[in-house]
Amino acid sequence: MANTQLNMINNDAIAQNVNKIKELFPHCVCEVLVDGKLTQAIDHHKLLLELGIKDEHETKERYEFNWPNKREAIKMANLPTSSTLRPCLSESIDFEHTQNLYIEGDNLEVLKCIKNTYLSKIKLIYIDPPYNTGSDLIYHDDFDQSAESFLVSENKIDEQGNRLSSNLQSEGRFHTNWLNMIYPRLKIARDLLTDDGAIFISIDENEMDNLKKVCDEIFGQSNFIASLVWAAGRKNDSKLISVSHEYIVCYARNRNYLKENSILWRERKQGLDDIYKEYERLKKLHGNNYKLIEQDLKLWYKALPAGSPAKEQAHYNSVDGNGIYYGDNISWPGGGGPKYTVLHPITNKPVKLPKGGWRFTQETLNSMIAADKIVFGADENNVPKVKAYLKDREYAVPYSVFYTDGRAASKRLVSLLGDKVFDNPKDETIIARIIEFCGLKDNDIVLDFFSGSGTTAHALFLANMKQKLNRHFILVQIPEIISDAGASSKTAKNVTNNAIKLCQSLNAPANICTIAKERIKKAGQQVLAMMNDNLSKAKNQANSSAENRINKPFSMGGGEGNFLTVASVYLSLTPLI
């Protein structure tokens, strides 16, 4: 035993010690590169501070956001591309006229390819990047390759030659690889936005904090708008707290520009069409008996299921000859309003004065009373209210928190494509709402460079139909191969097999791009059919004056007068030889 040497320290023991420190002081553990490999390490400076020990090498305190290879990530955004875009004429629809683009390829290279053409021309960017859950990061940015070596990288390729790389925690890759992936893409994306443009990024808890810091650095803290919270429905798969929400982080290209040009974001309140439909039914039933209409309208609101958008407007339950209204506050905002006597129309006694003074001058209020725009109480002991008509308040500031059933989008996609071929697609109605309230005009462009199943194109079709505008999309997607090799469950395997069968039926490669292109085509056809059906119904119901305002049915092309262009040009990324 005397001559036996014992190695009392091994790699497992080191890792255990690091984990113990991480348990006590999680902020003292960081990611570093060791011999070219990413691993966990102790930030000695932070640990000494935590222990109250003076660091002999201490420098001035500073605030910074850093990670391994950040400089390379910044450099990557500025490197020239070695690729070009090749039109796929056989797959395109109305190639000569449409301005919609669907591009297959790694989005960093694609962004570089389109940068000069679309510099400061993109009005809205929506992206749903990988959430870095441990296996969904497929972007590995090493583009200094020849055309021949483009087909192989780290022995991981798909059928189209795109480089695939996971971000497994077992490989020591936690946040760094994700940050190195997202940073150069967002940096280029910023340059593409118009002065009044904005970017919306879907994300969950895994990288929310890091995404916010990256965006603060690239877009500027002053251009942060909000973090939207999407409540998608309760989950019962957690032992502690059911996390049933995601985030959509929003930054403006130039918030000062929005302010200086009085640009406001507004969206039409949900459920209004249902309310107006019920109101028209009650008018036919009760005529000018407003009391009965009010009574039945309140009962209708009460009977609506929980979560119904119309239920949020249930306070609009009073009716007169001008429509549906509710009694709004008549007090001067913040106080200090004018004070004068107003007589009750029945008792002829002075009514109670609002706490903040009257909201209007005496002359204006008298005019409003004469026009029957003021609601008085039963006697003078109540403060009057202003009639706020629903038709005059259809638009409101978008809320940062909203609920949409997370299962609904999947069901609609199944209905569209005939089977479940894609897991957890984003909700096209949510993206359509964003397009609508950001005030996009004719010929504005929406970009999505993590386009997945093509949800953003579908959303744009819906928004164009609703607002009768013709905006265009640019979608970018790496052609991820579809394989059941990595399926984590029987359900996931079934979805994968369904997707493969669909691709086979189309005689197309089994990748996500095939699914997306099919979805775009079918969604466009579906929305066009909806538009023409609505126009046909409107013609049957309209009087002669209204008929003159109805347009001709729409087609697949981008001809004059169409509010919807479903045609697309398909492009693929090709390395320069």
C-alpha positions in Angstrom: 0.0 0.0 0.0 2.9 2.3 0.6 3.8 2.4 -3.0 0.3 2.8 -4.3 -0.7 6.2 -5.5 -4.3 7.1 -5.1 -5.9 9.8 -7.3 -8.3 11.4 -4.9 -9.7 13.9 -7.4 -11.5 12.9 -10.6 -13.7 14.7 -13.1 -16.9 13.4 -11.5 -15.8 14.8 -8.1 -15.0 18.2 -9.7 -18.4 18.3 -11.3 -20.1 17.4 -8.0 -18.2 20.2 -6.3 -19.3 22.6 -8.9 -22.9 21.5 -8.6 -22.7 22.0 -4.8 -21.4 25.5 -5.2 -24.2 26.1 -7.8 -26.8 25.0 -5.3 -25.5 27.5 -2.7 -24.6 30.3 -5.1 -26.2 29.8 -8.5 -25.0 33.1 -9.9 -21.4 32.2 -9.3 -21.5 29.4 -11.9 -20.9 30.5 -15.5 -20.1 28.9 -18.9 -16.6 29.0 -20.3 -14.6 27.5 -23.2 -12.0 24.9 -22.2 -9.9 23.4 -25.0 -12.6 24.4 -27.4 -15.4 22.8 -25.4 -18.2 24.6 -23.5 -18.4 23.7 -19.8 -19.4 25.0 -16.4 -17.0 26.9 -14.3 -16.8 29.0 -11.1 -16.7 32.8 -11.4 -14.1 33.2 -8.7 -14.6 37.0 -8.4 -18.4 36.6 -7.7 -17.7 33.7 -5.3 -15.2 35.7 -3.3 -17.6 38.6 -3.1 -20.3 36.2 -1.8 -17.9 34.9 0.9 -16.9 38.3 1.9 -13.3 37.8 0.9 -11.4 40.6 -0.8 -10.4 39.8 -4.4 -6.7 40.9 -4.9 -7.3 41.2 -8.6 -10.5 43.2 -8.2 -11.2 45.8 -10.9 -13.8 48.5 -11.1 -17.4 47.3 -10.9 -19.3 47.3 -14.2 -22.6 46.2 -15.6 -22.3 44.0 -18.7 -23.9 41.1 -20.4 -21.4 38.6 -21.7 -20.9 35.0 -22.7 -18.3 32.8 -24.5 -17.8 33.7 -28.2 -20.0 36.8 -28.0 -17.4 38.6 -30.1 -17.7 35.9 -32.7 -21.4 36.2 -32.7 -21.2 39.9 -33.4 -18.6 39.2 -36.1 -20.8 36.6 -37.7 -23.5 39.2 -38.4 -21.0 41.3 -40.3 -19.3 38.6 -42.3 -20.3 38.6 -46.0 -22.4 35.7 -47.3 -21.1 33.0 -49.6 -24.5 32.0 -50.8 -27.2 33.2 -53.2 -30.9 32.7 -53.7 -32.2 30.5 -56.5 -35.8 30.9 -57.7 -37.8 27.7 -57.9 -40.0 28.5 -60.8 -41.8 25.1 -60.9 -43.0 25.5 -57.3 -44.0 29.2 -57.6 -47.4 30.6 -58.2 -47.8 33.8 -60.3 -44.0 34.2 -60.3 -44.0 37.5 -62.3 -46.4 39.4 -60.1 -46.6 38.3 -56.5 -44.5 39.9 -53.8 -44.8 37.0 -51.3 -41.5 35.1 -50.8 -40.9 31.7 -49.2 -37.2 31.0 -48.8 -35.6 27.6 -47.9 -32.3 27.8 -46.1 -30.4 28.8 -43.0 -31.9 32.1 -41.9 -28.6 33.8 -41.1 -27.4 33.4 -44.6 -30.8 34.3 -46.0 -30.9 37.5 -44.0 -27.5 38.5 -45.4 -28.7 37.7 -48.9 -31.8 39.9 -48.6 -30.3 42.7 -46.5 -29.4 45.1 -49.3 -32.8 44.7 -51.1 -34.9 45.0 -47.9 -32.8 47.4 -45.8 -35.2 49.5 -43.8 -38.2 48.1 -45.7 -39.7 45.6 -43.4 -42.6 46.9 -41.3 -43.1 44.0 -39.0 -41.0 41.0 -37.9 -42.6 38.1 -36.1 -40.4 35.1 -35.1 -40.8 32.0 -33.0 -37.2 30.9 -32.5 -36.2 27.7 -30.7 -36.9 27.9 -27.0 -33.7 26.1 -26.1 -35.5 23.3 -24.3 -32.5 21.0 -24.8 -32.9 19.5 -28.2 -34.5 22.1 -30.5 -31.5 24.2 -31.6 -30.5 23.2 -35.1 -28.5 26.2 -36.3 -24.7 25.8 -36.3 -23.1 28.8 -37.9 -19.9 28.0 -39.7 -20.3 29.3 -43.3 -16.6 29.4 -44.3 -17.0 26.4 -46.5 -16.7 25.4 -50.1 -19.7 24.3 -52.2 -18.6 20.7 -51.8 -18.1 20.8 -48.0 -21.4 22.6 -47.6 -23.0 19.2 -47.8 -21.3 17.9 -44.7 -20.6 19.5 -41.4 -19.8 17.6 -38.2 -21.3 14.5 -39.8 -24.8 15.9 -39.3 -26.7 16.8 -42.4 -30.2 16.6 -43.8 -31.2 15.6 -47.3 -30.9 19.3 -48.5 -27.4 19.7 -47.0 -28.4 21.9 -44.1 -26.2 21.6 -41.0 -28.0 20.3 -38.0 -26.8 20.5 -34.4 -28.7 20.0 -31.1 -28.2 21.9 -27.9 -28.2 19.1 -25.4 -27.5 19.9 -21.8 -25.5 16.7 -21.6 -23.0 18.3 -24.0 -22.5 21.3 -21.6 -24.5 23.6 -23.9 -26.9 25.6 -21.8 -27.4 29.3 -22.8 -24.2 30.1 -24.8 -25.0 28.3 -28.0 -28.5 29.8 -28.0 -27.2 33.3 -27.5 -24.6 32.8 -30.2 -27.4 31.6 -32.6 -29.9 34.4 -31.9 -27.6 37.4 -31.6 -26.4 37.8 -35.2 -29.8 37.1 -36.6 -31.5 39.8 -34.5 -28.6 42.2 -35.3 -29.4 41.9 -39.0 -33.1 41.9 -38.4 -32.9 45.4 -36.8 -31.4 46.8 -39.9 -34.3 45.5 -42.0 -37.0 47.3 -40.0 -38.5 50.6 -41.1 -38.4 53.6 -38.7 -41.9 52.8 -37.7 -41.4 49.0 -37.7 -41.4 46.6 -34.8 -40.3 43.0 -33.9 -42.3 40.5 -31.9 -40.5 37.4 -30.6 -42.2 34.4 -29.0 -40.3 32.8 -26.2 -40.8 30.9 -22.9 -39.1 30.9 -19.5 -35.9 29.1 -20.7 -34.4 32.1 -22.5 -36.8 35.0 -21.6 -34.2 36.8 -19.5 -31.4 36.4 -22.0 -33.6 37.4 -24.9 -34.6 40.6 -23.1 -30.9 41.5 -22.5 -29.9 40.7 -26.1 -32.7 42.9 -27.4 -31.9 45.7 -25.0 -28.3 45.6 -26.5 -29.3 45.4 -30.1 -32.5 47.5 -30.3 -31.9 49.7 -27.2 -33.7 49.7 -23.9 -35.6 52.8 -24.9 -37.2 50.9 -27.7 -38.7 48.2 -25.6 -42.5 48.2 -25.9 -43.8 45.3 -23.8 -43.7 41.6 -23.0 -47.0 40.2 -24.0 -48.2 37.3 -21.9 -50.2 34.6 -23.7 -52.2 32.4 -21.4 -52.8 29.2 -23.4 -54.8 27.2 -20.9 -54.2 25.2 -17.8 -51.8 22.2 -17.7 -51.9 19.5 -15.1 -48.5 18.0 -15.7 -46.6 19.8 -13.0 -46.1 18.9 -9.4 -45.6 22.5 -8.3 -47.0 25.3 -10.5 -48.7 24.8 -13.9 -46.9 27.1 -16.3 -49.5 27.7 -18.9 -48.2 30.9 -20.5 -45.6 32.1 -23.1 -44.2 35.5 -23.8 -44.1 37.7 -26.9 -41.4 40.3 -26.5 -41.9 43.4 -28.5 -39.3 46.1 -29.5 -39.8 49.1 -31.8 -37.1 50.1 -34.3 -37.4 53.7 -33.2 -39.9 54.4 -30.4 -39.2 58.1 -30.6 -40.3 58.1 -34.3 -43.6 56.5 -33.3 -44.1 59.2 -30.7 -43.1 62.1 -32.9 -45.4 61.0 -35.7 -48.3 60.3 -33.3 -48.4 56.6 -34.4 -50.7 54.6 -32.1 -51.4 50.9 -32.0 -55.0 50.0 -31.6 -57.0 46.8 -32.1 -60.7 46.2 -32.6 -62.2 44.7 -29.5 -63.0 41.0 -29.7 -66.5 39.7 -30.0 -68.1 42.9 -31.4 -69.6 41.1 -34.4 -71.5 38.7 -32.2 -72.8 41.5 -30.1 -74.0 43.5 -33.1 -75.6 40.3 -34.5 -77.6 39.7 -31.3 -78.5 43.4 -31.1 -80.0 43.3 -34.6 -81.9 40.2 -33.7 -83.4 41.8 -30.6 -84.3 45.0 -32.6 -86.3 42.8 -35.1 -87.9 41.1 -32.1 -88.8 44.1 -29.9 -88.7 47.1 -32.3 -88.2 50.3 -30.4 -88.9 48.8 -27.0 -85.4 49.6 -25.7 -86.2 48.3 -22.2 -86.9 44.8 -23.5 -83.9 44.9 -25.7 -81.7 45.9 -22.7 -83.3 43.1 -20.7 -82.6 40.4 -23.2 -79.2 41.7 -24.1 -78.1 41.4 -20.4 -79.5 37.8 -20.3 -77.5 37.1 -23.5 -74.3 38.3 -22.0 -74.9 36.3 -18.9 -75.4 33.1 -20.9 -72.2 33.4 -22.8 -69.6 30.8 -21.8 -66.5 31.8 -19.8 -63.7 33.1 -22.0 -66.1 34.4 -24.7 -64.6 37.6 -26.2 -68.0 39.2 -26.3 -68.4 38.7 -22.5 -65.6 41.3 -22.0 -68.0 44.0 -23.4 -70.9 43.0 -21.1 -71.0 46.6 -19.6 -72.3 47.8 -23.0 -75.8 46.7 -22.1 -77.9 49.9 -22.4 -79.7 50.8 -25.6 -81.3 53.9 -27.2 -82.1 55.0 -30.7 -78.4 55.5 -31.4 -77.3 52.0 -30.4 -75.7 50.1 -27.6 -73.9 52.1 -24.9 -72.8 52.2 -21.2 -72.7 55.1 -18.8 -69.1 56.4 -18.6 -67.5 58.6 -16.0 -68.2 62.4 -16.4 -65.6 63.6 -13.9 -62.5 65.6 -15.0 -59.5 63.2 -15.1 -57.2 63.9 -12.2 -59.5 66.5 -10.7 -59.6 70.3 -11.1 -62.5 70.4 -13.6 -65.0 73.2 -13.9 -67.8 73.4 -11.2 -71.2 74.6 -12.1 -74.9 73.7 -11.4 -76.6 71.1 -13.6 -80.4 70.5 -13.0 -82.0 67.1 -13.0 -84.5 66.9 -15.9 -87.3 65.5 -13.7 -86.8 66.9 -10.2 -85.4 70.2 -11.5 -82.9 70.1 -8.6 -79.1 70.4 -8.8 -77.5 67.0 -9.4 -74.6 65.8 -7.4 -71.3 67.3 -8.5 -68.5 64.9 -9.8 -65.6 64.6 -7.4 -63.1 65.9 -9.9 -65.4 68.6 -11.4 -67.2 68.4 -14.7 -65.4 66.8 -17.6 -66.8 69.3 -20.0 -67.4 73.0 -20.1 -71.0 74.1 -19.2 -71.7 75.0 -22.8 -70.6 71.6 -24.1 -72.4 69.7 -21.5 -75.7 71.6 -22.2 -75.3 70.7 -25.8 -74.8 67.0 -24.9 -77.9 67.1 -22.7 -79.9 68.5 -25.5 -78.7 65.8 -27.8 -79.6 63.0 -25.3 -76.0 62.0 -24.8 -76.1 62.2 -21.0 -77.6 59.6 -18.6 -79.3 61.0 -15.4 -80.0 58.9 -12.4 -83.5 58.4 -10.9 -83.1 61.7 -9.0 -80.6 64.5 -8.3 -78.6 62.4 -5.7 -76.7 60.6 -8.5 -73.9 61.9 -10.7 -74.9 61.9 -14.4 -72.9 59.8 -16.8 -71.9 60.1 -20.5 -73.4 57.7 -23.0 -70.3 55.9 -24.5 -71.6 54.1 -27.6 -70.0 50.8 -28.6 -69.8 51.9 -32.3 -67.6 54.8 -31.2 -65.3 52.8 -29.0 -64.6 49.7 -31.1 -60.8 50.1 -30.9 -58.7 50.0 -27.8 -55.0 49.8 -26.7 -53.9 46.2 -27.0 -53.6 44.4 -23.6 -50.3 42.9 -22.6 -52.1 39.8 -21.2 -54.5 37.8 -23.2 -56.0 34.3 -23.3 -56.3 32.0 -26.3 -56.8 28.3 -26.0 -53.5 26.7 -27.0 -55.2 23.6 -28.5 -57.3 25.5 -31.0 -54.5 26.3 -33.5 -53.5 22.6 -33.7 -57.1 21.6 -34.3 -57.5 24.1 -37.1 -54.3 22.9 -38.8 -55.4 19.3 -38.6 -58.7 20.4 -40.3 -56.7 22.2 -43.0 -54.1 19.5 -43.8 -56.3 16.5 -43.1 -54.2 15.0 -40.2 -51.9 16.1 -37.4 -48.6 16.7 -39.1 -47.0 19.4 -36.9 -46.6 19.6 -33.2 -47.6 22.8 -31.4 -48.0 25.3 -34.3 -48.3 28.9 -33.3 -51.8 30.4 -33.3 -52.5 32.2 -36.6 -55.2 34.4 -35.0 -52.7 35.8 -32.5 -50.2 36.8 -35.2 -53.1 38.2 -37.3 -54.1 40.4 -34.3 -50.5 41.7 -34.1 -50.5 42.5 -37.8 -53.8 44.3 -37.5 -53.1 46.5 -34.4 -49.6 47.6 -35.7 -51.3 49.5 -38.4 -49.7 47.9 -41.5 -50.8 49.5 -44.8 -51.0 48.3 -48.4 -47.8 46.7 -49.6 -46.1 46.6 -46.2 -44.0 43.6 -45.6 -44.1 41.0 -42.7 -40.9 38.9 -42.2 -40.7 35.6 -40.3 -37.3 33.9 -40.4 -38.2 31.1 -38.1 -41.4 30.3 -40.0 -42.0 26.7 -39.1 -45.3 25.5 -40.4 -46.0 28.8 -42.2 -48.3 30.2 -39.5 -47.3 33.8 -40.3 -48.4 33.6 -44.0 -51.7 32.1 -42.9 -52.1 35.0 -40.3 -51.4 37.6 -43.0 -54.0 36.1 -45.3 -56.6 36.4 -42.5 -55.5 40.0 -41.6 -55.6 41.0 -45.2 -59.1 39.6 -45.6 -60.4 41.3 -42.4 -58.9 44.7 -43.1 -59.2 44.6 -46.9 -55.5 45.4 -47.4 -52.8 43.7 -49.5 -49.7 43.2 -47.3 -46.9 40.8 -48.2 -44.8 38.2 -46.4 -41.3 36.9 -46.5 -40.9 33.5 -44.8 -37.6 31.8 -44.2 -37.2 28.2 -42.9 -34.3 25.8 -42.7 -35.5 22.5 -44.4 -35.4 20.3 -41.2 -35.6 16.7 -42.2 -38.7 14.9 -40.7 -37.7 11.6 -39.0 -39.2 9.6 -36.2 -35.7 8.6 -35.0 -35.8 11.1 -32.2 -39.5 10.8 -31.3 -39.9 10.9 -27.5 -43.3 9.3 -27.4 -45.8 7.3 -29.4 -47.8 10.5 -30.1 -44.8 12.3 -31.4 -44.0 9.3 -33.6 -47.5 9.3 -35.0 -47.3 13.0 -35.8 -43.9 12.4 -37.6 -45.3 9.5 -39.6 -48.3 11.5 -40.6 -46.0 14.3 -41.8 -43.9 11.9 -43.8 -46.9 10.4 -45.5 -48.2 13.9 -46.5 -44.8 14.7 -48.0 -44.8 11.4 -49.9 -48.3 12.1 -51.3 -46.9 15.4 -52.6 -43.8 13.7 -54.1 -41.8 16.2 -52.1 -38.9 15.9 -49.6 -39.9 14.9 -46.1 -39.0 18.2 -44.4 -40.7 21.1 -42.6 -40.6 23.3 -45.7 -42.8 20.9 -47.6 -45.4 21.0 -44.8 -45.3 24.8 -44.7 -45.7 25.3 -48.5 -48.7 23.0 -48.5 -50.2 24.8 -45.6 -49.7 28.2 -47.3 -51.4 27.0 -50.5 -54.3 25.5 -48.7 -54.7 28.4 -46.2 -54.7 30.8 -49.1 -57.4 28.8 -50.9 -59.4 28.6 -47.7 -59.3 32.3 -47.0 -60.1 33.2 -50.7 -63.2 30.9 -50.5 -64.2 32.6 -47.2 -63.9 36.0 -48.9 -65.9 35.1 -51.9 -68.5 33.4 -49.7 -68.8 36.6 -47.6 -69.1 38.8 -50.6 -71.8 36.6 -52.1 -73.8 36.7 -48.8 -73.3 40.5 -48.7 -74.7 40.9 -52.2 -77.8 38.9 -51.4 -78.4 41.0 -48.3 -77.3 44.5 -49.5 -79.5 47.2 -50.9 -78.6 48.8 -54.3 -76.4 51.5 -52.8 -74.4 48.9 -50.8 -74.0 46.6 -53.8 -72.1 49.3 -55.7 -69.4 49.1 -53.0 -68.9 45.3 -53.3 -65.9 44.1 -55.2 -65.7 41.3 -57.6 -64.6 37.8 -56.4 -61.0 37.3 -55.8 -58.5 34.9 -57.5 -55.2 33.3 -56.8 -53.3 36.1 -58.5 -52.2 39.5 -57.3 -54.4 41.5 -59.7 -55.7 45.0 -59.1 -58.4 45.3 -56.5 -57.5 42.2 -54.7 -57.1 42.5 -51.0 -55.3 39.1 -50.8 -52.4 37.8 -52.7 -51.9 34.1 -51.9 -49.4 33.5 -54.7 -45.9 32.9 -53.7 -42.4 32.8 -55.1 -40.3 30.0 -53.7 -36.5 30.4 -53.3 -33.8 28.1 -52.1 -30.4 29.0 -50.6 -27.5 27.8 -52.7 -23.7 28.2 -52.0 -21.8 30.1 -54.5 -19.4 28.0 -56.6 
